[in-house]
């Protein structure tokens, strides 16, 4: 029998299927996401407890290839207070993907300039913590201004429609 989530208690995030645990909010503004992948992540026990209690941030994180393996750097997972032996908060963590996906990702990064791999969100998938990573192309400042201009125009249009209906 599946447990039901208690919305009043955010510490019980593990009860919800596919719950988002951490989000990189500026990723889609700063980068154009070309492809996204789900990857497992090698974690210690205290890191799992800390993530499930909501003490993780991937906003500063990035991914790099080392020895044909993908590693997540600079993701901050706070120390878990009740643990006897804790982890280093920003240690590199290995991402777990199929070899074919890793090769495809690495060749795409090498073929296109200005591409990088960034973490988009940390989430639960059937009780297992996963990282959604994206092959991203860095936006230039004029692209960002264009996105802001488009968003503001859409807000103005929606506001005009809302007021004209009344």
C-alpha positions as CSV (number, residue, x, y, z in Angstrom):
1,X,0.0,0.0,0.0
2,X,1.4,3.4,-1.0
3,X,1.9,6.1,1.5
4,X,0.0,9.4,0.9
5,X,1.9,12.7,1.1
6,X,1.2,15.0,3.9
7,X,1.2,18.5,2.3
8,X,1.7,20.1,5.8
9,X,5.0,18.2,6.3
10,X,7.6,19.1,3.5
11,X,10.1,16.7,5.1
12,X,8.0,13.7,3.7
13,X,8.9,14.4,0.1
14,X,9.8,10.8,-0.5
15,X,6.1,9.9,-0.4
16,X,5.3,11.7,-3.6
17,X,6.1,10.1,-7.0
18,X,8.3,12.1,-9.3
19,X,8.6,15.0,-6.8
20,X,11.0,17.8,-7.6
21,X,13.6,18.2,-4.9
22,X,15.7,21.0,-6.3
23,X,15.4,23.2,-9.4
24,X,17.8,25.3,-11.4
25,X,15.3,28.1,-12.1
26,X,17.5,30.3,-14.3
27,X,18.7,27.5,-16.5
28,X,16.0,28.0,-19.2
29,X,16.7,31.8,-19.2
30,X,20.5,31.6,-19.3
31,X,20.7,28.6,-21.7
32,X,18.8,27.2,-24.6
33,X,18.3,23.6,-23.7
34,X,18.9,21.4,-26.8
35,X,18.3,17.9,-25.2
36,X,17.6,16.7,-21.7
37,X,18.5,13.4,-20.1
38,X,17.7,11.6,-16.8
39,X,20.7,10.4,-15.0
40,X,21.2,8.6,-11.7
41,X,23.6,10.1,-9.2
42,X,26.0,8.3,-6.8
43,X,25.3,9.6,-3.3
44,X,26.2,8.9,0.2
45,X,23.6,8.1,2.9
46,X,23.8,11.4,4.6
47,X,23.4,13.2,1.2
48,X,20.2,11.2,0.4
49,X,18.7,12.2,3.8
50,X,19.7,15.8,3.3
51,X,18.2,16.0,-0.2
52,X,15.0,14.4,0.9
53,X,14.7,16.9,3.7
54,X,15.0,19.7,1.1
55,X,18.6,20.9,1.7
56,X,20.0,20.8,-1.8
57,X,20.8,23.4,-4.4
58,X,21.9,22.8,-8.0
59,X,21.8,26.4,-9.3
60,X,25.6,26.7,-9.3
61,X,26.2,23.2,-10.6
62,X,27.7,22.1,-13.9
63,X,28.8,18.8,-15.4
64,X,32.1,17.8,-17.0
65,X,33.6,14.7,-18.5
66,X,36.6,13.1,-16.8
67,X,37.9,9.8,-18.1
68,X,34.8,9.2,-20.2
69,X,32.6,9.6,-17.1
70,X,30.2,12.4,-16.4
71,X,30.6,14.2,-13.1
72,X,28.5,16.8,-11.4
73,X,30.5,19.7,-9.8
74,X,29.6,22.5,-7.4
75,X,26.1,21.2,-6.5
76,X,25.5,22.1,-2.9
77,X,24.0,19.4,-0.7
78,X,24.0,20.6,2.9
79,X,25.4,18.5,5.7
80,X,22.8,16.3,7.5
81,X,22.8,17.3,11.2
82,X,21.8,13.9,12.7
83,X,24.5,12.0,10.9
84,X,27.6,10.9,12.7
85,X,29.8,11.1,9.6
86,X,28.9,13.8,7.2
87,X,29.9,14.5,3.6
88,X,31.6,17.5,2.0
89,X,28.7,19.7,0.7
90,X,30.2,20.5,-2.8
91,X,32.1,17.4,-3.5
92,X,32.0,16.1,-7.2
93,X,29.4,13.4,-7.7
94,X,29.4,10.8,-10.5
95,X,26.4,10.7,-12.8
96,X,25.1,7.3,-13.9
97,X,24.0,7.0,-17.5
98,X,24.2,4.4,-20.2
99,X,27.4,4.3,-22.2
100,X,25.6,5.1,-25.5
101,X,24.0,8.3,-23.9
102,X,27.4,9.4,-22.5
103,X,29.0,9.0,-25.9
104,X,26.2,10.8,-27.7
105,X,26.4,13.7,-25.1
106,X,30.2,14.0,-25.3
107,X,30.2,14.1,-29.1
108,X,27.5,16.7,-29.2
109,X,29.5,18.8,-26.7
110,X,32.7,18.5,-28.9
111,X,30.9,19.2,-32.2
112,X,29.1,22.4,-31.2
113,X,30.9,25.3,-29.6
114,X,29.4,27.1,-26.6
115,X,27.6,23.9,-25.4
116,X,27.7,22.6,-21.9
117,X,25.9,20.2,-19.7
118,X,24.0,21.6,-16.8
119,X,21.7,20.1,-14.1
120,X,18.1,21.2,-14.6
121,X,16.4,19.6,-11.6
122,X,16.8,17.0,-8.9
123,X,13.8,14.7,-8.6
124,X,12.5,11.4,-7.3
125,X,11.7,8.7,-9.7
126,X,10.0,5.7,-8.1
127,X,11.9,6.4,-4.8
128,X,15.3,6.9,-6.5
129,X,16.9,10.3,-6.7
130,X,17.7,11.3,-10.3
131,X,19.1,14.4,-11.9
132,X,17.6,15.8,-15.1
133,X,20.6,17.2,-17.1
134,X,20.4,19.3,-20.2
135,X,22.8,19.8,-23.2
136,X,22.7,23.5,-23.2
137,X,23.8,26.3,-25.5
138,X,24.7,29.5,-23.7
139,X,22.4,32.4,-24.6
140,X,24.0,35.8,-25.6
141,X,22.8,38.9,-23.8
142,X,20.7,40.0,-26.8
143,X,18.9,36.7,-26.8
144,X,18.0,37.2,-23.1
145,X,16.7,40.8,-23.9
146,X,14.6,39.3,-26.7
147,X,13.1,36.7,-24.3
148,X,12.3,39.5,-21.8
149,X,10.7,41.6,-24.5
150,X,8.6,38.7,-25.7
151,X,7.5,37.7,-22.2
152,X,6.4,41.3,-21.4
153,X,4.5,41.6,-24.7
154,X,2.6,38.4,-23.8
155,X,1.8,39.7,-20.4
156,X,0.5,43.0,-21.9
157,X,-1.7,41.1,-24.4
158,X,-3.1,38.8,-21.7
159,X,-3.9,41.8,-19.5
160,X,-5.7,43.6,-22.5
161,X,-7.7,40.4,-23.2
162,X,-8.7,40.1,-19.5
163,X,-9.8,43.7,-19.3
164,X,-11.7,43.6,-22.6
165,X,-13.8,40.7,-21.5
166,X,-15.2,42.5,-18.4
